[in-house]
Amino acid sequence: MKDIGIPVKNKPKKECTDKNCPYHGSLKIRGRTFEGTVTSDKMDSSIVVSWPYTTSMPKYERLMRNNSRVTAHIPPCIHAKKGDKVRIAECRPISKNKSFVVIEKVE
């Protein structure tokens, strides 16, 4: 298992043969990292991760709650289901909509 350059507490214990795995394949991590909740895991080797953030509305002097939703690649060595908290990191574009990969499942 190679070092991905980001301190990770829960490294995968199982080996995989996925070329887009940051630990066992050739995918490099760069850019931003986010922690979010898995909202959908129905796709093959992909999940949808969302996380909340707030923005201010100056006209009404209030804060507005929003969600960001991103499609991320999940390697077979990391097991995450709907409702789990995961950490995702930016990588090169894997497909048209996927530019993030799951690096760990947060306990």
Secondary structure, DSSP 8 states (H G I E B T S, - for coil): ----SS--SS---S----TT-TTTSS--EEEEEEEEEEEE--STTEEEEEEEEEEEETTTTEEEEEEEEEEEE--TTS---TT-EEEEEEES-SSSS--EEEEEEE-
